[in-house]
Amino acid sequence: MRAGVPESETSVSIPSTARTLMIQGTTSDAGKSILVAGLCRVLARRGCRVAPFKPQNMALNSAVTSDGGEIGRAQALQAQACGLPPHSDMNPVLLKPSSDTGAQVIIHGRAVMELDARAYHDYKSVAMTAVLESHARLISQYDFIVVEGAGSPAEINLRDNDIANMGFAERIDCPVVLIADIDRGGVFAHLVGTLQLLSATEQARVIGFVINKFRGDINLLTPGIDWLEDYTEKPVLGVLPYLHGLHLDAEDAINTGQNVAAGEHTLRVIVPVFSRISNHTDFDALRLHPQIDLQFIGPGQHPPSADLIVLPGSKNVRMDLQWLQENGWPDAILRHLRYGGKVIGICGGFQMLGERIDDPHGVEGAVGCSEGLGLFDMVTELHAEKLLRQVTATLALEVAPVEGYEIHCGISTGPALQNCAMTFSDGRLDGAMSLDGSVLGTYVHGLFDTPRARDALMRWAGLQPSQVASISEIREQQLERLADVLERELDCAALFPGVL
């Protein structure tokens, strides 16, 4: 019998040779990404060759891979948990929403087309081929594949041609663990309801449950666990505590938590939350710095006073430029600069700082041209071909190294680029710096991740920084913390028999 093939309509036997385990959630943000990252680290530090996998992801946070592709940011974090460079096979289908009804479709790391929701639903049979190809390549290289589902497997309207949850699990024949977030309330209803909405063979594939974000007296939860196990005839494999202060890359949702230092030596940073903001993980290194008060400012909120304004990346730069104008940011930015503040634009935010943005081919929507903020003498033209590459550079402000990545469709030209923001290791110039030194723009994501570059930018913005760990070091600390918790609270031996 192959691993995970049901012996009957209501039971399944999972032999110790099973090499793929899938984590599915009762809802979005139930804890799938974190659980997969933690299990990957648990296996990796036991010496196992393990890789993460997410068949289909919908997110505007992405990372550039070692093979020059693009995958979801969560899978890049999971790759780090495995001790691996990120690869496009770890997330073969990535959807990047460009409007409320349409998204850019990325297959094996490359953008292939823009589709609306109905057209993509019809395209999923083609996308499944890419998914299976990537999984086959990974399974030939690694001992274990830990798979993350998307959303919930009980979304009835999406079950036809499903490639993200049970459709994939049934196709490759793997066991599934369901995780639910008790902090949302109704955890038993989430688990039982999700299970009831699955087919008999899908129910049989579920080997147990994980309850996430529990806080309080576990003895008060025990009667509910006993009932759940009796009712479903499936075990609760672990109850994970609410991990206060766990800082790991968000898959898509913005973490608005702040880390504000006491006293007057605090750098105030504000970031507008565009309607199509992308790669907001660029700001994790700032958000976690003890001397920085970083605030994300949403629609309808008046921009507060700050030392530094950072315009983030965007999946639809002209639409988000309009959002910026509608929410009063141009006047706020000019006022901010008059009073000595600093401004940084990253990727799409950099493009907005120019004189105009042209989209003659309708790359991000309707063909047209938008007037920019006019802080740089440059224009940007959008092209269908997306530039994807990992980069190393030296910041122009100080001799400080930058390690990051480019991921954009536009090409900017103009006199402003002669006064660059940084120089790449291959001699190319990037970005721009205003002649008065108050505005900086770059195409490089991860601008603040390298401590020396982050500290140079903090000094430029007006604060002498203290020594703080890099974001990569923080990720490592948090992954180790997470793995410790999983080994203590989760029945890992039931998930990986004979290994843990």
Beta strands, then each sheet from edge to edge (+ up, - down):
strand 1: 20-25
strand 2: 50-53
strand 3: 56-58
strand 4: 62-64
strand 5: 70-72
strand 6: 93-97
strand 7: 102-107
strand 8: 110-116
strand 9: 144-148
strand 10: 176-181
strand 11: 206-214
strand 12: 236-241
strand 13: 267-272
strand 14: 277-278
strand 15: 292-297
strand 16: 308-311
strand 17: 313-314
strand 18: 342-346
strand 19: 356-359
strand 20: 368-371
strand 21: 379-395
strand 22: 400-413
strand 23: 422-424
strand 24: 429-430
strand 25: 432-433
strand 26: 439-442
strand 27: 444-445
sheet 1: 2+ 9+ 1+ 10+ 11+ 12+
sheet 2: 3+ 6+ 7- 8+
sheet 3: 4+ 5-
sheet 4: 15+ 13+ 16+ 18+ 26+ 25-
sheet 5: 14+ 17-
sheet 6: 20+ 19- 21- 22+ 27-
sheet 7: 20+ 19- 21- 23+ 24-
end
